[in-house]
Amino acid sequence: MLKRLIFMVLSVLLLTVAVQAQALNGVTTTILNVRSGPAATYTRIGLLTDGVTVQVEARNEAGDWLLVNGAGMRGWVAGQYVSLNGDVASLPVSGEIIVPPQGNGSSYGGKTISALNVRSGPGTDFSTITTIASLRRVVIEARNNVGNWILIHSQDGSIRGWVATRYVNFDDGVSLNALPVSQEVIGGAPAPQQPAEQAAPAPAAAEGIMTGVTTATLNVRPGPSTSNNSIAQVAYNTRLAIEARNPSGQWLLVHTEDGSVRGWVAAAYVRAGDTGVLPVSEEFVGLDASGSTPSLELPDEDSQQLYDRLMNTPVLHNMVNGTVVALFERGRELGNNPHVFMLVGDSVTAGQPFLKGFGQGNYDLGPYAHLQPTIDWFMVPPRPGYNSSWTNEGFAARIGFTAAAVFDGLWVDPNVCSEGPIYCEYNYIKPSVAIVYFGGQDMQLTAPYTFQQNMLGIAQTLVDRGVIPVFTTFVFDPDLHYIDTLLYNNIVLDVAEVYDAPVINLWRAAQALPNGGAWEGDPVHLSQGPTFYSFNGEEGLYGVTLRNLLTLQALDELRRNVLSR
């Protein structure tokens, strides 16, 4: 009897230890380095993006580092950035050192969209090491400071070097901004004094000229800048002969196959081979004798008017009106869900911490506790795999997007959807509200008229489907393109006014922030602090936190006055 009792007690104790030592689950609350050991001094072996679910196997003795397994990798991460479903003290203690995978790189992956030259350094001034084929899987290790070149290696490790960023289609969840910055030169060789322009032959047409295909309707300009007025347009999926590039490679001198149109187009919207091998040109096409070109710079009085209009538009403007209510009612008749919203935007939306923390329970409302019912309101799964609109990773917001891209089916897996991203997203989740943010990228690539037409197209597409568009003015480094920023943000206001739509005037609110809410050294993206959803003063310092708060407040206005009717 005594032996049996002892056996039972030992069994209970062993079971208790087993329960205490079981693995937990967790969700990352920001972009994290994954390391081979439990300290920042250990080798970085990968990256986990924000919102990734991981299995937490163990902790170090102090409990501030966690051994996790998820998203195809296993390693150590800082515990403070993982939201656990249990007590960290219940995890077993480990000091295991993870052996990094063979070769260089991180967990970031992508696929080439064209045959590419692979160079020894981040620029066309560096020699070509080899070429890599189209549709080849690659591991992405790092980026240069500007982000227009990335360091990659092939999965078998046989190829390693630098390629132009725009010719690699990143996997879902991969953020260019999260990549470490590097200036590594493969083999240690310095850049040559003269560009090796003919280091490798370009893909060529029969006549020996590189060709490409447009991925959007493009303005054709007399010079390589948006400060030159459009002289023509070429339609989506038009084949072009490519003659040259400007020094930065952002513009291409092209002509149509029939020779009827010739001029400069934005390289980002032409699918071609490695344009770095093209000759450099700054030719102006069809100039008058004076050689002058139109300028986007406006007279001082017009600039002041643009500024005044932005500053006089409330931070939360026109949130509730008869048009908005009527639009919601029509959307409800179409089957739109009042507990679901969608995101339409570029890398500021898709590549920075935006709204996800509300769906992960990783937030501190501070003095804004009255907004909690709005977080709860949208805690409805919009589709399988996502607990709410807060965490949903949709089709219509993506790194690399401009306003035109949301209509382009090239950005959507044809096995999933055969339409443009904005149509796919609506059909999948049937939202009642859309948060729209474009401008910083468009301003550098498209003419004002083109941006206006694309934004009007977005508005009309949403309104046709009974979705309330909420337009957000964009932030840009105030030391760069200031007049352009005023002009393009006024276009956002114009479009909202045409449709009597709500506006989040983030630009105005961010004027009180350091650097106008823009990230130092990155004019397009918002500044980030240590946390992104803590409203105890950080909203007065960082653009990301401010945008999260203002968007939550805008959704709160709509919930209380429109969606809950």
C-alpha positions as CSV (number, residue, x, y, z in Angstrom):
1,M,0.0,0.0,0.0
2,L,2.8,2.4,0.9
3,K,4.7,1.6,-2.3
4,R,1.5,2.3,-4.3
5,L,1.0,5.6,-2.5
6,I,4.7,6.7,-3.2
7,F,4.2,5.7,-6.8
8,M,1.1,7.9,-7.1
9,V,2.8,10.8,-5.5
10,L,5.8,10.6,-7.7
11,S,3.6,10.3,-10.8
12,V,1.7,13.5,-9.8
13,L,5.0,15.3,-9.2
14,L,6.4,14.2,-12.6
15,L,3.2,15.2,-14.3
16,T,3.3,18.6,-12.6
17,V,6.9,19.1,-13.8
18,A,5.9,18.1,-17.3
19,V,3.0,20.5,-17.4
20,Q,5.2,23.3,-16.0
21,A,7.9,22.6,-18.6
22,Q,5.6,22.4,-21.6
23,A,6.1,24.8,-24.5
24,L,4.0,27.9,-24.8
25,N,2.8,29.8,-27.9
26,G,3.5,33.4,-28.6
27,V,3.1,36.2,-31.1
28,T,5.9,38.6,-32.1
29,T,5.0,42.2,-31.4
30,T,7.6,43.8,-33.7
31,I,10.3,42.8,-36.2
32,L,12.8,40.7,-34.4
33,N,16.3,39.4,-34.9
34,V,16.7,35.7,-34.4
35,R,20.0,34.7,-32.8
36,S,22.0,31.6,-32.3
37,G,22.1,32.1,-28.5
38,P,20.3,34.0,-25.7
39,A,22.1,37.4,-26.0
40,A,22.5,40.2,-28.5
41,T,26.2,39.2,-28.9
42,Y,25.3,35.9,-30.6
43,T,25.1,35.5,-34.4
44,R,22.0,36.8,-36.1
45,I,20.6,33.8,-38.0
46,G,17.3,35.3,-39.2
47,L,14.4,37.7,-38.8
48,L,10.8,37.3,-37.7
49,T,8.3,39.9,-38.8
50,D,5.6,41.5,-36.6
51,G,2.6,39.3,-35.8
52,V,4.2,35.9,-36.4
53,T,2.9,33.0,-34.3
54,V,5.8,30.9,-32.7
55,Q,6.1,28.0,-30.4
56,V,8.2,29.0,-27.4
57,E,10.3,26.0,-26.3
58,A,12.5,27.4,-23.5
59,R,14.0,30.5,-21.8
60,N,17.4,31.5,-20.6
61,E,17.9,31.6,-16.8
62,A,17.0,35.3,-16.5
63,G,13.9,34.8,-18.6
64,D,14.6,37.7,-20.9
65,W,15.5,35.5,-24.0
66,L,13.2,32.9,-25.5
67,L,14.0,29.9,-27.7
68,V,11.3,29.9,-30.4
69,N,10.3,27.9,-33.4
70,G,8.2,29.4,-36.2
71,A,8.0,30.7,-39.7
72,G,10.5,28.1,-40.8
73,M,13.3,28.9,-38.3
74,R,14.4,28.2,-34.8
75,G,16.5,30.4,-32.6
76,W,16.6,32.9,-29.7
77,V,14.7,36.2,-29.6
78,A,14.4,39.0,-27.0
79,G,11.5,37.9,-24.7
80,Q,10.0,41.4,-24.2
81,Y,8.9,41.4,-27.9
82,V,6.9,38.2,-27.7
83,S,3.3,38.1,-26.3
84,L,3.0,34.7,-24.5
85,N,-0.2,32.7,-23.8
86,G,1.2,31.6,-20.4
87,D,3.8,32.3,-17.7
88,V,7.4,32.6,-18.9
89,A,8.5,31.0,-15.6
90,S,6.8,27.7,-16.6
91,L,9.3,27.3,-19.5
92,P,12.3,25.1,-19.1
93,V,15.7,26.8,-18.8
94,S,18.1,26.2,-21.7
95,G,21.4,27.5,-22.9
96,E,21.3,25.7,-26.2
97,I,23.3,27.3,-29.0
98,I,21.7,27.0,-32.4
99,V,24.0,26.1,-35.3
100,P,23.2,28.6,-38.1
101,P,22.2,27.1,-41.5
102,Q,24.9,26.7,-44.1
103,G,25.6,29.8,-46.2
104,N,24.8,33.4,-45.5
105,G,21.6,35.1,-45.0
106,S,18.3,35.4,-43.1
107,S,14.8,34.0,-43.2
108,Y,13.8,36.6,-45.8
109,G,13.1,35.2,-49.2
110,G,12.0,36.3,-52.6
111,K,12.0,35.4,-56.3
112,T,13.6,37.1,-59.2
113,I,11.2,38.5,-61.8
114,S,13.8,38.8,-64.5
115,A,17.2,37.6,-65.5
116,L,19.6,39.7,-63.5
117,N,23.3,40.6,-63.3
118,V,24.7,39.9,-59.8
119,R,27.3,42.5,-58.8
120,S,30.1,42.6,-56.3
121,G,28.6,45.8,-54.7
122,P,25.4,47.8,-54.4
123,G,25.5,49.7,-57.7
124,T,26.2,49.5,-61.4
125,D,29.7,50.9,-60.8
126,F,30.6,47.5,-59.4
127,S,31.6,44.6,-61.6
128,T,29.3,41.8,-62.6
129,I,30.1,38.5,-60.9
130,T,27.6,36.3,-62.7
131,T,23.9,36.3,-63.7
132,I,20.9,34.7,-62.1
133,A,17.9,33.4,-64.0
134,S,14.3,34.7,-63.9
135,L,12.0,33.1,-61.3
136,R,14.8,31.9,-59.2
137,R,14.3,31.6,-55.4
138,V,16.8,33.7,-53.4
139,V,17.6,34.4,-49.7
140,I,17.8,38.1,-49.0
141,E,20.6,39.1,-46.5
142,A,20.8,42.9,-46.5
143,R,20.2,46.1,-48.3
144,N,22.2,49.2,-49.1
145,N,21.4,52.4,-47.3
146,V,19.0,53.7,-50.0
147,G,17.3,50.3,-50.4
148,N,17.5,50.1,-54.2
149,W,20.0,47.3,-54.0
150,I,19.8,44.0,-52.0
151,L,22.4,41.4,-51.1
152,I,21.2,38.0,-51.9
153,H,22.3,34.4,-52.4
154,S,20.8,31.5,-54.2
155,Q,19.3,28.7,-52.1
156,D,22.1,26.3,-53.0
157,G,24.7,28.9,-52.1
158,S,26.3,28.8,-55.6
159,I,25.5,32.5,-56.3
160,R,25.9,35.4,-53.9
161,G,26.0,39.2,-54.6
162,W,24.1,42.4,-55.1
163,V,21.0,42.8,-57.4
164,A,18.6,45.7,-58.1
165,T,15.8,45.5,-55.5
166,R,13.0,46.2,-58.0
167,Y,13.6,43.0,-59.8
168,V,13.0,40.8,-56.8
169,N,9.5,40.0,-55.7
170,F,9.6,39.7,-51.9
171,D,7.7,37.0,-50.1
172,D,4.7,38.1,-48.1
173,G,5.6,39.7,-44.8
174,V,9.1,40.6,-45.9
175,S,10.0,44.3,-45.1
176,L,12.8,46.1,-46.9
177,N,13.1,48.5,-44.0
178,A,13.8,45.6,-41.6
179,L,16.8,44.3,-43.5
180,P,20.2,45.2,-42.0
181,V,22.1,47.8,-44.0
182,S,25.4,46.7,-45.6
183,Q,28.0,48.0,-47.9
184,E,29.8,44.7,-48.2
185,V,31.8,44.3,-51.4
186,I,32.0,40.6,-52.5
187,G,35.7,39.6,-52.7
188,G,36.7,42.9,-51.1
189,A,37.3,44.6,-54.4
190,P,36.6,48.3,-54.6
191,A,34.2,49.8,-57.2
192,P,35.9,50.5,-60.5
193,Q,36.7,54.1,-61.4
194,Q,34.5,53.8,-64.5
195,P,31.1,52.1,-64.7
196,A,31.4,48.6,-66.1
197,E,28.4,49.3,-68.4
198,Q,29.0,46.4,-70.7
199,A,30.0,43.8,-68.1
200,A,27.2,41.5,-69.3
201,P,24.9,41.6,-72.2
202,A,21.3,42.8,-71.7
203,P,18.4,40.8,-72.8
204,A,17.9,42.0,-76.3
205,A,15.3,42.2,-79.1
206,A,16.2,41.2,-82.6
207,E,17.6,44.6,-83.4
208,G,20.0,44.4,-80.4
209,I,18.1,46.8,-78.1
210,M,16.8,45.8,-74.7
211,T,13.0,45.6,-74.4
212,G,10.6,45.7,-71.6
213,V,6.9,45.6,-70.8
214,T,4.9,48.3,-68.9
215,T,3.2,47.1,-65.7
216,A,0.9,50.1,-65.5
217,T,-0.3,53.0,-67.7
218,L,2.7,55.4,-67.8
219,N,3.4,59.0,-68.5
220,V,6.1,59.6,-71.0
221,R,8.2,62.7,-70.3
222,P,10.8,64.7,-72.2
223,G,13.3,64.3,-69.3
224,P,14.0,61.9,-66.4
225,S,11.9,63.7,-63.7
226,T,8.3,64.3,-62.7
227,S,9.1,68.0,-63.0
228,N,8.8,67.5,-66.8
229,N,5.2,67.6,-68.1
230,S,3.9,64.4,-69.7
231,I,4.2,64.4,-73.5
232,A,2.3,61.1,-74.1
233,Q,1.1,58.0,-72.3
234,V,1.8,54.3,-73.0
235,A,-0.8,51.8,-71.9
236,Y,-0.4,48.8,-69.5
237,N,1.4,45.8,-71.0
238,T,3.0,47.8,-73.8
239,R,6.3,46.5,-75.2
240,L,9.0,49.2,-75.3
241,A,12.5,49.4,-76.7
242,I,14.8,50.7,-73.9
243,E,17.6,52.9,-75.1
244,A,19.3,54.3,-72.0
245,R,18.9,55.1,-68.3
246,N,19.5,58.1,-66.1
247,P,22.5,58.0,-63.7
248,S,20.4,56.7,-60.8
249,G,18.6,54.1,-62.9
250,Q,15.2,55.4,-61.8
251,W,14.2,56.6,-65.3
252,L,14.5,54.9,-68.7
253,L,14.6,56.4,-72.2
254,V,12.3,54.4,-74.3
255,H,10.4,54.3,-77.6
256,T,7.4,52.3,-78.7
257,E,7.9,49.5,-81.3
258,D,6.3,51.6,-84.0
259,G,8.4,54.7,-83.1
260,S,5.3,56.9,-82.5
261,V,6.2,57.7,-78.9
262,R,9.7,58.4,-77.5
263,G,10.7,59.7,-74.1
264,W,11.4,59.0,-70.4
265,V,9.4,56.6,-68.2
266,A,9.7,55.5,-64.5
267,A,11.8,52.4,-64.4
268,A,9.8,50.9,-61.5
269,Y,6.9,50.3,-63.9
270,V,8.8,48.6,-66.7
271,R,9.5,44.8,-66.5
272,A,12.8,44.3,-68.1
273,G,16.3,42.8,-67.7
274,D,19.1,44.4,-65.7
275,T,18.9,48.0,-66.8
276,G,22.1,48.7,-65.1
277,V,24.0,47.6,-68.2
278,L,22.3,50.4,-70.3
279,P,24.3,53.5,-71.3
280,V,23.7,56.5,-69.2
281,S,21.9,59.5,-70.7
282,E,20.3,62.8,-69.7
283,E,18.9,63.6,-73.1
284,F,15.8,65.8,-73.2
285,V,13.4,64.8,-75.9
286,G,11.5,67.4,-77.9
287,L,12.7,70.5,-76.0
288,D,12.2,74.0,-77.4
289,A,15.2,76.1,-78.4
290,S,15.6,77.5,-74.9
291,G,16.1,74.0,-73.5
292,S,13.8,74.8,-70.6
293,T,11.4,72.3,-69.0
294,P,8.3,72.9,-67.0
295,S,8.8,72.9,-63.3
296,L,6.5,71.6,-60.6
297,E,7.6,74.4,-58.3
298,L,4.7,76.7,-57.7
299,P,4.6,80.5,-57.2
300,D,5.0,81.5,-53.5
301,E,1.4,82.6,-53.2
302,D,0.1,79.2,-54.5
303,S,2.5,77.4,-52.1
304,Q,1.1,79.4,-49.2
305,Q,-2.5,78.5,-50.3
306,L,-1.6,74.8,-50.4
307,Y,0.0,75.1,-46.9
308,D,-2.9,77.0,-45.5
309,R,-5.5,74.6,-46.8
310,L,-3.7,71.6,-45.2
311,M,-3.2,73.4,-41.9
312,N,-6.9,74.5,-41.8
313,T,-8.2,71.0,-42.5
314,P,-9.0,69.3,-39.1
315,V,-7.0,66.3,-38.2
316,L,-10.2,64.2,-38.3
317,H,-12.2,65.8,-41.0
318,N,-15.7,65.1,-42.4
319,M,-15.9,61.8,-40.6
320,V,-19.7,61.7,-40.4
321,N,-22.1,63.2,-42.9
322,G,-25.1,62.2,-44.9
323,T,-23.0,60.9,-47.8
324,V,-21.1,58.6,-45.5
325,V,-24.2,57.3,-43.8
326,A,-26.0,56.7,-47.2
327,L,-22.9,54.9,-48.5
328,F,-22.8,52.6,-45.4
329,E,-26.5,51.7,-45.8
330,R,-25.9,50.8,-49.5
331,G,-22.9,48.7,-48.5
332,R,-24.9,46.9,-45.9
333,E,-27.5,46.0,-48.6
334,L,-24.6,44.6,-50.7
335,G,-23.5,42.4,-47.7
336,N,-20.6,44.4,-46.4
337,N,-19.6,43.6,-42.8
338,P,-19.8,46.6,-40.4
339,H,-17.2,44.9,-38.2
340,V,-14.6,44.7,-41.0
341,F,-12.3,47.3,-42.6
342,M,-9.6,47.0,-45.3
343,L,-6.2,48.7,-45.9
344,V,-5.2,50.3,-49.2
345,G,-1.7,51.6,-49.3
346,D,2.1,51.3,-49.8
347,S,5.0,50.3,-47.6
348,V,4.0,52.8,-44.9
349,T,1.0,50.7,-44.3
350,A,2.3,47.2,-45.2
351,G,5.9,47.5,-44.0
352,Q,5.6,49.5,-40.8
353,P,3.9,48.6,-37.5
354,F,0.3,49.6,-38.3
355,L,-2.8,48.5,-36.3
356,K,-1.7,44.9,-35.8
357,G,-1.0,45.4,-32.1
358,F,-4.7,46.1,-31.4
359,G,-5.6,42.7,-32.6
360,Q,-2.7,41.0,-30.7
361,G,-3.5,42.7,-27.3
362,N,-0.2,44.5,-27.4
363,Y,-1.3,48.1,-26.7
364,D,-1.6,50.6,-23.9
365,L,-4.4,53.1,-24.5
366,G,-3.4,55.3,-21.6
367,P,-5.7,58.3,-21.4
368,Y,-7.6,56.9,-24.5
369,A,-9.3,54.0,-22.7
370,H,-12.6,55.1,-24.2
371,L,-11.4,53.7,-27.6
372,Q,-11.5,50.1,-26.3
373,P,-15.0,49.4,-27.6
374,T,-13.8,50.2,-31.1
375,I,-10.9,47.7,-30.8
376,D,-13.5,45.1,-29.6
377,W,-15.9,46.1,-32.4
378,F,-13.5,45.1,-35.1
379,M,-12.3,41.8,-33.4
380,V,-14.2,39.7,-36.0
381,P,-12.2,37.4,-38.3
382,P,-12.5,38.8,-41.8
383,R,-11.3,35.5,-43.3
384,P,-9.6,32.3,-42.1
385,G,-6.2,32.7,-40.5
386,Y,-6.8,36.2,-39.1
387,N,-8.5,37.1,-35.8
388,S,-9.6,40.5,-36.9
389,S,-9.2,43.4,-39.4
390,W,-6.4,44.6,-37.1
391,T,-4.2,41.7,-38.0
392,N,-5.4,40.9,-41.5
393,E,-2.7,41.0,-44.2
394,G,-4.7,41.8,-47.3
395,F,-4.0,42.2,-51.0
396,A,-4.4,46.0,-51.4
397,A,-1.6,47.2,-49.1
398,R,1.9,46.1,-50.1
399,I,5.5,47.2,-50.1
400,G,6.4,48.8,-53.4
401,F,2.8,49.9,-54.2
402,T,1.8,53.2,-55.7
403,A,-1.8,54.2,-56.2
404,A,-1.8,52.6,-59.7
405,A,-0.7,49.2,-58.4
406,V,-3.9,48.4,-56.7
407,F,-5.6,47.9,-60.1
408,D,-2.8,45.7,-61.5
409,G,-3.4,42.0,-61.5
410,L,0.4,41.4,-61.8
411,W,0.6,41.9,-58.0
412,V,-1.8,39.1,-57.2
413,D,-1.2,35.3,-57.4
414,P,-3.4,34.2,-60.3
415,N,-4.1,31.0,-58.4
416,V,-5.8,33.1,-55.7
417,C,-7.5,35.9,-57.6
418,S,-7.6,37.0,-61.2
419,E,-8.3,40.7,-60.6
420,G,-6.4,43.7,-59.2
421,P,-5.5,43.8,-55.5
422,I,-8.2,46.2,-54.5
423,Y,-10.9,44.1,-56.1
424,C,-9.6,40.9,-54.6
425,E,-9.5,42.3,-51.1
426,Y,-13.0,43.6,-51.3
427,N,-14.3,40.3,-52.7
428,Y,-12.5,38.3,-50.0
429,I,-13.6,40.3,-46.9
430,K,-16.5,42.6,-47.9
431,P,-15.5,45.5,-45.6
432,S,-17.5,48.6,-44.7
433,V,-14.5,50.9,-44.4
434,A,-11.2,51.3,-46.3
435,I,-8.2,53.2,-44.8
436,V,-6.3,54.7,-47.8
437,Y,-2.7,56.0,-47.7
438,F,-0.7,56.9,-50.7
439,G,1.5,59.8,-51.8
440,G,5.2,59.5,-50.7
441,Q,6.1,57.0,-53.4
442,D,3.7,58.4,-56.0
443,M,5.2,61.9,-55.7
444,Q,8.6,60.6,-56.8
445,L,7.3,58.5,-59.7
446,T,4.1,60.0,-61.2
447,A,2.8,63.3,-62.3
448,P,0.2,65.2,-60.2
449,Y,-2.5,64.5,-62.8
450,T,-1.7,60.8,-62.8
451,F,-1.8,60.6,-59.0
452,Q,-5.1,62.4,-59.0
453,Q,-6.6,60.0,-61.5
454,N,-5.4,57.0,-59.7
455,M,-6.7,58.3,-56.4
456,L,-10.1,59.1,-58.0
457,G,-10.1,55.6,-59.3
458,I,-9.6,54.1,-55.9
459,A,-12.4,56.3,-54.5
460,Q,-14.8,55.3,-57.2
461,T,-14.0,51.6,-56.9
462,L,-14.7,51.7,-53.1
463,V,-17.8,53.8,-53.4
464,D,-19.2,51.6,-56.2
465,R,-19.0,48.7,-53.6
466,G,-20.5,50.6,-50.7
467,V,-17.2,51.0,-48.9
468,I,-16.5,54.2,-47.0
469,P,-13.1,55.5,-48.1
470,V,-11.0,57.2,-45.4
471,F,-8.2,59.1,-47.0
472,T,-5.0,59.9,-45.1
473,T,-2.6,62.7,-45.9
474,F,0.9,61.5,-46.1
475,V,4.1,62.4,-44.2
476,F,7.4,63.2,-46.0
477,D,10.7,64.6,-44.8
478,P,10.1,68.4,-44.7
479,D,13.7,69.0,-46.0
480,L,12.9,67.2,-49.3
481,H,10.3,67.9,-52.0
482,Y,8.4,70.2,-49.7
483,I,6.3,72.0,-52.4
484,D,5.6,68.6,-54.0
485,T,4.4,67.3,-50.6
486,L,2.0,70.2,-50.2
487,L,0.7,69.7,-53.8
488,Y,0.2,66.0,-53.6
489,N,-1.5,66.2,-50.2
490,N,-3.8,68.8,-51.6
491,I,-4.7,66.2,-54.3
492,V,-5.6,63.8,-51.5
493,L,-7.9,66.5,-50.1
494,D,-9.4,67.2,-53.5
495,V,-10.3,63.6,-54.0
496,A,-11.9,63.3,-50.6
497,E,-13.9,66.5,-51.3
498,V,-15.2,65.1,-54.6
499,Y,-16.6,62.1,-52.8
500,D,-17.5,63.9,-49.5
501,A,-15.2,61.3,-47.8
502,P,-13.6,61.3,-44.4
503,V,-10.0,62.5,-44.0
504,I,-7.3,61.7,-41.5
505,N,-5.0,64.7,-41.8
506,L,-1.9,63.0,-40.6
507,W,0.4,65.6,-42.3
508,R,-1.0,68.4,-40.2
509,A,-0.9,66.4,-36.9
510,A,2.7,65.3,-37.6
511,Q,4.0,68.9,-38.0
512,A,4.4,69.0,-34.2
513,L,6.7,65.9,-34.3
514,P,10.4,65.8,-34.8
515,N,11.3,65.9,-38.5
516,G,7.5,66.2,-39.3
517,G,7.0,62.6,-38.3
518,A,9.3,61.2,-41.0
519,W,12.1,58.8,-40.3
520,E,15.6,60.4,-40.3
521,G,17.4,59.2,-43.4
522,D,14.2,57.7,-44.9
523,P,12.0,60.5,-46.2
524,V,9.0,58.3,-47.1
525,H,8.4,56.3,-43.9
526,L,7.2,57.3,-40.5
527,S,9.5,57.6,-37.5
528,Q,9.3,54.7,-35.0
529,G,9.9,54.5,-31.2
530,P,10.4,51.6,-28.9
531,T,6.7,50.7,-28.9
532,F,4.0,51.5,-31.5
533,Y,0.7,51.2,-29.7
534,S,1.5,52.9,-26.4
535,F,-0.4,56.2,-26.0
536,N,1.3,57.7,-23.0
537,G,3.2,60.4,-24.9
538,E,4.9,58.5,-27.7
539,E,2.2,59.7,-30.1
540,G,3.8,63.2,-29.6
541,L,7.2,61.9,-30.7
542,Y,6.8,59.2,-33.4
543,G,4.9,59.1,-36.7
544,V,4.0,55.4,-36.4
545,T,2.5,55.8,-33.0
546,L,0.6,59.0,-34.0
547,R,-0.8,57.3,-37.1
548,N,-2.0,54.3,-35.1
549,L,-3.8,56.6,-32.6
550,L,-5.4,58.8,-35.2
551,T,-6.6,55.8,-37.3
552,L,-8.1,54.2,-34.2
553,Q,-9.8,57.5,-33.4
554,A,-11.2,57.8,-36.9
555,L,-12.6,54.3,-36.7
556,D,-14.1,55.1,-33.4
557,E,-16.0,58.0,-34.9
558,L,-17.3,55.8,-37.6
559,R,-18.2,53.0,-35.2
560,R,-20.2,55.2,-32.9
561,N,-22.0,57.3,-35.5
562,V,-22.3,55.2,-38.6
563,L,-21.4,51.5,-38.3
564,S,-23.5,50.7,-35.2
565,R,-26.7,52.3,-36.6
